[in-house]
């Protein structure tokens, strides 16, 4: 059998057509290597070619074996866990939100519809091929930043001096939460800069400052820190993987110093030159006096409720905490689980979310496709940081997490949709791990 006929018959068994050229090239290289070995033993070229093809085995069997390896793989167990958490979240939302006169029973029903829509969006994104983002990384990232700037200036909704929301035709969306969608794009941008030198690191930092700057002008310092820190972790991972021709230790040290210095500088600016409410918020963030924490504050109410929680069962007087504005049932669903069901139930929910995030992180870091690895890492980072901040607020440790997004147990359309898109990308990366060939980056290593 001729080499061409062998390859055509073999690739005909493979259903993922975009992998056919990659597999055909790999098999053809094996045939060529074996052919050269036979020729070195004294065979003529035509005879060696024929022998090398025959040694590869039956083309149909080889093709079927390759098809089993290079095919989409759905993580059904993980999807089942996500669906279970969505259902649980919807049940808690209906119960908790109706306890608070600011929301009511209808708000819980709306939350169920949002969860259903978010799950559908996640599955849709999962079935999409994420690799096309890498081919147009800088164009997509730049367009998204421009889109956010335009939304910020022309459709902003000013609430308490902040413009963290945009409204179009009665439809409002959180601009802060939309910034999360920049992270997979940023991962693709980092990927496209592989093989470059210090210029790549400088450009990566500029991209990072642009998205952080948009959030700072909202102003949303916590979200700016969340997204900025996620970008920093992504850049450090790229450096650790040796993507750029730089002195890795020195560059990472400089980035680490900047991570501490820049937030301190921003806080100092708002404290000395900002509005009075901004100064008050900064003081509230770092208040350590017990009376400041415990008396007449949300953090104090959280700690008071936690002190009454049982291991399993309803805490005494828990209903009093969801009346008025003492504790927002929308931001403190995890606390509500502890109050109405017990601390052990809350711990179980936290463990499931943490386990899911760990699975996503492990899956991303194990990807052979470097684009998928970096995009997935960025998605996990922002979800994990926000979950940690929300958890710290729900257990009365920190004010920084007040209003942070808790995966599954967060209220609102924007958070559910954005987190669904990120989880969809993570599932897509896992699903396509055996069928997405590595992109060819045009810019290769430069001379040192």
C-alpha positions in Angstrom: 0.0 0.0 0.0 1.2 3.5 -0.9 1.9 6.0 1.9 -0.8 8.4 0.7 -3.4 5.6 0.5 -2.5 4.5 4.0 -2.8 8.0 5.4 -6.2 8.6 3.7 -7.6 5.3 4.9 -6.4 5.9 8.4 -7.6 9.5 8.8 -11.0 8.5 7.3 -11.7 6.7 10.6 -11.1 9.9 12.7 -14.2 11.9 13.4 -12.5 15.1 14.6 -11.4 16.4 11.3 -9.3 19.3 12.6 -7.0 16.7 14.2 -6.5 14.7 10.9 -3.6 16.8 9.6 -1.8 16.7 13.0 -2.3 12.9 13.3 -1.4 12.3 9.6 1.8 14.3 10.1 2.8 12.3 13.2 2.2 9.0 11.5 3.9 10.1 8.3 7.0 11.1 10.4 7.0 7.6 11.9 6.9 6.1 8.4 9.7 8.3 7.2 11.9 7.5 10.2 11.3 3.8 9.7 12.0 4.1 6.0 15.3 5.7 6.6 16.2 3.0 9.1 15.4 0.3 6.5 17.5 2.1 3.9 20.4 2.2 6.3 20.2 -1.6 6.5 20.6 -1.8 2.7 17.0 -1.7 1.4 16.2 0.2 -1.8 14.1 3.3 -1.3 10.9 1.8 -2.9 11.2 -1.4 -0.9 12.0 0.5 2.3 8.9 2.7 1.8 6.6 -0.3 1.4 8.1 -2.1 4.4 7.8 1.0 6.6 4.1 1.4 5.7 3.4 -2.2 6.4 5.0 -2.0 9.8 2.6 0.7 10.9 -0.2 -2.0 11.0 -3.7 -2.0 9.6 -4.7 1.5 8.7 -8.3 1.0 9.8 -7.3 -0.3 13.3 -4.8 2.5 13.7 -7.4 5.1 12.7 -10.0 3.7 15.1 -7.4 3.8 17.9 -6.5 7.4 17.1 -10.2 8.3 17.0 -10.7 6.9 20.5 -7.8 9.1 21.8 -8.5 12.3 19.8 -12.1 12.9 20.5 -14.0 15.4 22.8 -14.4 14.2 26.4 -17.2 15.5 28.5 -16.7 15.7 32.3 -20.2 14.6 33.1 -19.5 14.0 36.8 -18.4 17.7 37.2 -21.4 18.9 35.2 -23.7 16.9 37.5 -22.1 18.5 40.6 -22.5 21.9 39.0 -26.2 21.2 38.3 -26.7 19.9 41.8 -25.2 23.1 43.3 -27.3 25.2 41.0 -30.5 23.5 42.2 -29.4 23.8 45.8 -28.6 27.5 45.3 -32.0 28.1 43.8 -33.8 26.4 46.8 -31.8 28.5 49.2 -32.4 31.7 47.2 -36.2 31.3 47.4 -36.0 30.6 51.1 -33.6 33.3 52.1 -34.7 36.1 49.9 -38.3 35.9 51.0 -37.1 36.5 54.6 -35.8 40.0 53.6 -38.4 42.6 52.9 -36.0 44.3 50.5 -36.2 41.3 48.1 -39.2 39.0 48.8 -40.4 35.7 47.3 -40.5 36.9 43.7 -36.7 37.7 43.9 -36.1 34.1 44.7 -38.1 32.9 41.7 -36.2 35.3 39.4 -33.0 33.8 40.8 -34.1 30.3 39.8 -34.7 31.4 36.2 -31.3 33.1 36.2 -29.6 29.9 37.4 -31.4 27.9 34.7 -30.3 30.4 32.0 -26.7 30.4 33.4 -26.5 26.6 33.3 -27.7 26.7 29.6 -25.1 29.3 28.8 -22.4 27.2 30.4 -23.3 24.1 28.4 -23.4 26.2 25.2 -19.9 27.7 25.8 -18.6 24.2 26.8 -19.5 22.9 23.3 -17.7 25.8 21.6 -14.0 25.5 20.6 -12.0 27.9 22.8 -8.9 27.8 20.5 -10.3 30.4 18.1 -9.8 33.0 20.8 -6.0 32.4 20.6 -6.0 33.1 16.9 -7.4 36.6 17.4 -6.2 37.3 21.0 -5.1 40.9 20.8 -7.9 42.0 18.5 -10.5 40.5 20.9 -8.8 41.8 24.0 -8.5 45.3 22.6 -12.1 45.3 21.4 -13.3 44.2 24.7 -11.4 46.9 26.6 -12.8 49.5 24.1 -16.3 48.1 24.6 -16.0 48.5 28.4 -14.7 52.1 28.1 -17.6 53.0 25.8 -20.1 51.4 28.2 -18.5 53.1 31.1 -18.8 56.6 29.5 -22.1 56.4 27.7 -24.3 53.9 29.6 -23.1 54.2 33.2 -25.6 54.1 36.0 -24.4 56.3 38.9 -25.2 54.7 42.3 -23.8 56.3 45.5 -21.1 58.1 43.5 -20.0 54.9 41.8 -20.6 53.8 38.2 -20.2 50.1 38.5 -23.3 49.3 36.5 -24.4 50.1 33.0 -27.9 50.3 31.7 -29.3 49.9 28.2 -33.0 50.1 27.6 -33.9 49.2 31.2 -31.5 46.3 31.2 -28.7 46.7 33.7 -25.4 44.8 33.9 -22.5 44.9 36.3 -19.5 46.5 34.6 -17.3 45.2 37.4 -18.3 41.6 36.9 -18.1 41.9 33.1 -14.3 42.6 33.6 -13.9 38.9 34.5 -14.4 38.0 30.8 -11.2 39.9 30.0 -9.1 37.2 31.8 -9.4 34.4 29.3 -8.6 37.0 26.6 -5.6 38.1 28.6 -4.4 34.5 28.8 -4.6 34.3 25.0 -2.6 37.5 24.7 0.1 36.2 27.0 0.2 33.0 24.8 0.6 35.1 21.6 3.7 36.8 23.1 5.6 33.6 23.6 9.2 33.6 22.4 9.6 37.4 22.8 11.8 39.2 25.4 11.3 42.0 27.8 8.9 43.8 25.4 6.4 41.0 25.9 6.5 41.4 29.7 6.0 45.2 29.3 3.1 44.8 26.9 1.5 42.2 29.3 1.8 44.7 32.1 0.2 47.4 30.0 -2.8 45.2 29.2 -3.1 44.5 32.9 -3.0 48.2 33.9 -5.7 49.0 31.3 -8.3 46.7 32.7 -7.4 47.6 36.3 -7.6 51.3 35.4 -11.1 50.9 34.0 -12.2 49.4 37.3 -10.4 52.0 39.4 -12.3 54.8 37.6 -15.7 53.1 38.5 -14.4 53.1 41.3 -14.3 49.5 42.4 -11.0 48.9 44.1 -11.8 45.4 45.3 -12.6 44.2 41.8 -9.6 46.0 40.4 -7.5 44.2 42.9 -9.2 40.9 42.1 -8.8 41.1 38.3 -5.3 42.7 38.6 -4.1 40.0 41.0 -5.4 37.3 38.6 -3.5 38.9 35.8 -0.4 39.0 37.9 -0.7 35.3 38.7 -1.2 34.5 35.0 1.9 36.5 34.0 4.0 34.8 36.7 2.8 31.4 35.5 3.9 32.4 31.9 7.3 33.5 33.2 7.6 30.3 35.3 6.9 28.2 32.1 9.7 30.0 30.3 7.5 31.6 27.7 9.7 34.8 27.5 13.4 35.4 27.1 14.0 37.3 30.3 15.7 37.0 33.6 12.8 35.3 35.3 13.8 35.7 38.9 14.5 39.5 38.6 11.3 40.1 36.6 9.1 38.1 39.1 10.7 39.9 42.0 10.0 43.3 40.4 6.4 42.3 39.8 6.0 41.1 43.4 7.2 44.4 44.7 4.8 46.2 42.4 1.9 44.1 43.5 2.4 45.5 47.0 3.4 49.0 46.1 0.6 49.8 43.5 -2.4 49.0 45.8 -0.8 51.0 48.7 -0.3 53.9 46.3 -3.9 53.8 45.1 -5.3 53.6 48.6 -3.1 56.5 49.7 -4.3 58.6 46.7 -8.0 58.0 47.5 -7.4 58.5 51.2 -5.6 61.9 50.8 -7.3 63.2 47.6 -10.5 61.3 47.3 -14.1 62.2 48.4 -15.1 61.9 52.0 -17.1 58.7 51.5 -14.0 57.1 49.9 -11.9 58.0 52.9 -14.6 56.6 55.2 -14.7 53.3 53.3 -10.9 52.9 53.5 -11.0 53.6 57.2 -13.8 51.0 57.5 -11.7 48.4 55.7 -8.9 48.6 58.1 -10.8 49.3 61.3 -9.5 47.0 64.1 -11.3 48.5 67.1 -13.7 45.9 68.4 -16.5 48.4 68.9 -16.1 49.6 65.3 -16.4 46.0 64.2 -19.2 44.7 66.4 -21.5 47.6 67.1 -23.9 48.7 64.4 -22.0 47.2 61.5 -22.6 44.4 59.1 -19.5 42.6 60.3 -20.7 42.8 63.8 -24.1 41.4 62.8 -22.4 38.5 61.0 -20.4 37.6 64.0 -23.4 37.9 66.3 -25.3 35.4 64.1 -22.4 33.0 63.8 -22.1 32.9 67.6 -25.7 31.6 67.8 -25.3 29.0 65.0 -25.6 25.3 65.8 -23.7 22.4 64.2 -26.9 21.3 62.6 -30.3 23.0 62.8 -31.7 26.5 63.1 -30.0 29.2 65.2 -32.0 31.0 67.9 -33.5 34.3 66.6 -32.0 33.9 63.1 -35.1 35.5 61.5 -34.2 38.8 63.1 -31.1 39.1 61.0 -32.9 39.2 57.6 -35.2 42.1 58.5 -34.5 45.6 57.1 -30.9 46.2 56.0 -29.0 44.6 58.9 -27.6 41.8 56.7 -28.3 41.5 53.0 -29.7 38.0 52.3 -28.4 38.4 48.7 -24.7 38.8 49.7 -24.8 36.5 52.7 -26.5 33.3 51.5 -23.6 31.2 52.9 -24.2 32.8 56.3 -27.9 32.0 55.9 -27.1 28.3 55.4 -25.3 28.3 58.7 -28.1 30.2 60.4 -31.0 28.0 59.2 -29.4 24.6 58.5 -26.3 24.6 60.7 -22.6 25.2 60.4 -21.8 21.7 59.1 -24.1 22.2 56.1 -22.4 25.5 55.4 -19.0 23.8 55.6 -20.2 21.0 53.3 -21.2 23.6 50.7 -17.9 25.4 51.0 -16.0 22.1 50.6 -17.9 21.2 47.4 -17.2 24.7 45.9 -13.5 24.5 46.9 -13.3 21.0 45.6 -14.8 22.1 42.3 -12.4 25.0 42.0 -9.4 22.7 42.8 -10.6 20.3 40.0 -10.8 23.2 37.6 -7.3 24.4 38.6 -5.8 20.9 38.3 -7.4 20.3 35.0 -6.2 23.6 33.6 -2.6 23.2 34.8 -2.4 19.6 33.3 -3.4 20.8 29.8 -0.8 19.9 27.2 -2.3 22.8 25.1 -0.5 25.9 26.5 -3.3 28.2 25.4 -5.9 26.2 27.2 -3.7 26.0 30.3 -3.3 29.8 30.6 -6.9 30.7 29.7 -8.2 28.1 32.2 -5.8 29.3 34.9 -7.1 32.9 34.6 -10.8 31.8 34.8 -10.1 29.8 38.0 -8.1 32.6 39.6 -10.8 35.2 39.5 -13.5 32.7 40.6 -11.3 31.5 43.5 -10.3 35.0 44.7 -13.9 36.3 44.7 -15.1 33.1 46.4 -12.4 33.5 49.1 -13.3 37.2 49.7 -17.0 36.3 49.9 -16.3 33.5 52.3 -14.2 35.8 54.6 -17.2 38.2 54.7 -19.7 35.4 55.4 -17.7 34.2 58.4 -17.1 37.6 59.8 -13.3 37.9 59.2 -13.0 40.7 56.7 -15.0 43.7 55.3 -13.1 43.4 51.9 -15.4 40.6 50.8 -18.7 42.5 51.4 -20.4 42.3 48.0 -17.9 39.8 46.5 -19.3 37.1 44.3 -19.8 33.7 45.8 -19.9 31.0 43.2 -23.4 29.5 43.0 -24.6 31.3 46.1 -24.5 34.9 44.7 -27.5 36.9 43.8 -28.0 38.6 40.5 -28.0 38.1 36.7 -24.6 39.5 35.9 -22.7 37.3 38.3 -24.5 34.1 37.3 -24.0 34.7 33.6 -20.3 35.7 33.8 -19.4 32.8 36.1 -21.3 30.5 33.8 -19.3 31.7 30.8 -16.0 31.2 32.7 -17.0 27.7 33.9 -18.1 26.9 30.3 -14.7 27.9 29.0 -13.1 25.7 31.7 -15.3 22.8 30.6 -14.5 23.5 27.0 -10.8 23.3 27.7 -11.2 20.0 29.4 -13.5 18.7 26.7 -11.2 19.6 23.8 -7.9 18.6 25.6 -7.3 15.8 23.1 -8.6 17.5 20.0 -7.1 21.0 20.1 -3.7 21.1 18.4 -1.1 23.7 19.6 -1.3 27.0 17.7 1.7 28.1 15.7 2.9 31.4 17.0 4.5 33.5 14.4 7.0 35.3 16.6 9.7 33.0 17.7 12.6 33.4 20.0 14.7 36.4 19.4 18.5 36.5 19.5 19.9 37.2 22.9 
